[in-house]
């Protein structure tokens, strides 16, 4: 498996992470998600940084390990902020393969 490329983004996420960084939805979960997306991308012969971004961002705004039905909406808001400040680009998100 490739290592994470967005180390600065990981640090940003970690600073505002509301739950245990090493808990069920923290860094180890993100690694497992990234590993699984890499298996899929290899199977379908796709290469994209979007897989890493998904792994890092999909649970980045959780407030609870168990019940948090709005974490996805908060993650979308965070992604919009990252787009506005140039941390990630629309070009990257639109060119997924």
Secondary structure by P-SEA (a helix, b strand, c coil): cccccaaaaaaaaaacccccccccccaaaaaaaaaaaaaaaaaaccccaaaaaaaacccccccccccccaaaaaaaaaaaaaaaaccccaaaaaacc
